[in-house]
Structure formats: C-alpha cells, structure tokens
Amino acid sequence: MKHTPEPWEAYDNSLYWEILSEGHSLVSVFDNRYHPVPVTKESTAANAARIVACVNAMAGIEEPQAFRDSLEKLVSYADKASEMFAEKDAKIKQLYTAAENLWQTLNALQMVVGVHLDQDQRKEIKEVLANNNPSNYSA
C-alpha cells in the first residue's frame, strides 16, 4: 500500500488540525476534543507539524527504516575510518620523530667517532625527512 504523495501540509481549522496533501486531499485529522487523555492545542499542532516534516523529509524514499539503517551504517563506517586515519597519522608522526632522532644521532656520531657521510648520503637523508614530514600533510 502506498501513502499519499508528498508534499504534505498541516492546517489549523481552529477545532482540529488537518494534514493535507498537494491538491488539498485530506490525509489525516487531529481532533483534541475526543482524545482520551487531555492534549493541548500546542502539542497537537507540534505533532501535526512533526508528522508533516518527517513525511516531507523522506519524500521519494520508499522504505524509510531501511534508509535510516543504511545511513547509520554509513556514519559508523565513517567514524571507524576517521579513527583509523587518526591512528595512522599518530604512527607516521612517531616514525618521523624516530627518523629525526636517528639523523641527530648520526650527526653526533660523526663528531665523536669520526664517521662521516658523504654529501650525497646526507642530501638523500635530508630529502627523505623533508618529503615525509607529517606537517606537510593536511588532516
């Protein structure tokens, strides 16, 4: 069974609220006078407005619950991906820091022990460090 096509609108007829579809076909009526529990006119207006907003927001979506389920899964996957990227970013920064420390250690060894890297080796190490600096990447 298909529901009445959107868009829907809520109208206050002073005694009750009507929900009408395009072309003013009656979809539903909310009448406070016959409700078993006292309901305020404001809450009836809010309920009618919420029903209309929900129906119109889901226009064209045949199975709203399946849509919501898919959307929740998508949000969950996005959250997991974000966590994974944050972890990877932290590891990259750790590796870069370790590489910088190694570079400083090599420089210190050169002075103390007399181990020397030739210019090409020094240039290559500096380029690797510069090209892999985590601050070069945007989050």
C-alpha positions as CSV (number, residue, x, y, z in Angstrom):
1,M,0.0,0.0,0.0
2,K,1.4,3.4,-1.0
3,H,0.9,6.5,1.2
4,T,-0.5,9.8,-0.1
5,P,2.2,11.6,-2.2
6,E,4.1,14.5,-0.8
7,P,4.3,17.3,-0.1
8,W,2.0,17.4,2.9
9,E,1.0,20.5,4.9
10,A,-0.7,20.9,8.3
11,Y,-3.7,23.3,8.6
12,D,-5.3,24.7,11.8
13,N,-9.1,24.7,11.4
14,S,-9.5,26.1,15.0
15,L,-11.3,22.9,16.3
16,Y,-8.8,20.4,14.8
17,W,-5.7,20.0,12.7
18,E,-5.8,18.7,9.2
19,I,-3.0,17.2,7.2
20,L,-3.5,17.7,3.5
21,S,-1.5,16.6,0.5
22,E,-0.7,18.6,-2.6
23,G,-4.1,19.5,-4.1
24,H,-5.6,19.6,-0.7
25,S,-6.6,16.0,-0.4
26,L,-7.2,15.1,3.2
27,V,-4.6,12.8,4.7
28,S,-5.4,12.9,8.4
29,V,-7.3,14.8,11.1
30,F,-6.1,15.5,14.7
31,D,-9.0,16.4,16.9
32,N,-8.3,17.2,20.6
33,R,-12.0,17.1,21.6
34,Y,-12.2,13.3,21.5
35,H,-8.8,12.3,22.8
36,P,-9.0,10.0,25.9
37,V,-6.1,11.9,27.6
38,P,-6.2,15.7,27.6
39,V,-4.0,17.0,24.9
40,T,-3.1,20.7,24.5
41,K,-3.7,22.5,21.2
42,E,0.0,23.3,21.2
43,S,1.0,19.7,21.4
44,T,-1.5,18.7,18.7
45,A,0.0,21.5,16.5
46,A,3.5,20.2,17.2
47,N,2.5,16.6,16.5
48,A,0.9,17.6,13.1
49,A,3.9,19.7,12.2
50,R,6.3,16.9,13.1
51,I,4.4,14.3,11.0
52,V,4.3,16.6,8.0
53,A,8.1,17.4,8.4
54,C,9.0,13.8,8.7
55,V,6.9,12.7,5.7
56,N,8.2,15.5,3.5
57,A,11.8,14.9,4.6
58,M,11.6,11.3,3.4
59,A,9.9,12.1,0.1
60,G,10.9,9.7,-2.6
61,I,12.3,7.2,-0.1
62,E,10.2,4.1,-0.3
63,E,11.5,2.3,2.9
64,P,12.4,5.0,5.5
65,Q,13.6,2.4,8.1
66,A,16.0,0.7,5.6
67,F,17.2,4.2,4.6
68,R,17.9,5.0,8.3
69,D,19.6,1.7,8.9
70,S,21.9,2.3,5.9
71,L,22.6,5.8,7.0
72,E,23.6,4.6,10.5
73,K,25.9,2.0,9.0
74,L,27.5,4.7,6.8
75,V,28.1,7.0,9.7
76,S,29.6,4.1,11.7
77,Y,31.9,3.3,8.8
78,A,32.9,6.9,8.5
79,D,33.7,7.1,12.3
80,K,35.8,3.9,12.1
81,A,37.7,5.3,9.0
82,S,38.3,8.6,10.9
83,E,39.7,6.6,13.9
84,M,41.9,4.6,11.6
85,F,43.3,7.7,9.9
86,A,44.0,9.3,13.3
87,E,45.9,6.2,14.4
88,K,47.8,6.1,11.1
89,D,48.7,9.8,11.5
90,A,50.0,9.2,15.0
91,K,52.2,6.4,13.8
92,I,53.5,8.5,10.9
93,K,54.4,11.2,13.4
94,Q,56.2,8.7,15.7
95,L,58.2,7.3,12.7
96,Y,59.1,10.8,11.6
97,T,60.3,11.7,15.1
98,A,62.3,8.5,15.3
99,A,63.9,9.3,11.9
100,E,64.8,12.8,13.1
101,N,66.3,11.4,16.2
102,L,68.3,8.9,14.1
103,W,69.5,11.9,12.0
104,Q,70.7,13.7,15.1
105,T,72.4,10.6,16.4
106,L,74.2,10.2,13.1
107,N,75.4,13.8,13.2
108,A,76.6,13.3,16.8
109,L,78.5,10.1,15.8
110,Q,80.2,12.0,13.0
111,M,81.7,14.4,15.5
112,V,82.5,11.9,18.2
113,V,83.7,8.8,16.3
114,G,84.6,10.4,13.0
115,V,82.0,8.5,11.0
116,H,81.2,10.7,8.0
117,L,78.5,10.5,5.4
118,D,79.3,11.8,2.0
119,Q,77.3,14.8,0.6
120,D,75.1,12.5,-1.5
121,Q,74.1,10.4,1.6
122,R,73.5,13.5,3.7
123,K,71.4,15.1,0.9
124,E,69.4,11.9,0.4
125,I,68.6,11.6,4.2
126,K,67.6,15.3,4.4
127,E,65.3,14.9,1.3
128,V,63.6,11.8,2.8
129,L,63.0,13.6,6.1
130,A,61.7,16.7,4.3
131,N,59.4,14.8,2.0
132,N,57.9,12.7,4.8
133,N,57.4,15.4,7.4
134,P,53.8,14.9,8.8
135,S,53.3,18.6,9.0
136,N,53.3,18.6,5.1
137,Y,50.0,16.6,5.2
138,S,46.7,18.2,5.9
139,A,44.3,16.3,8.2
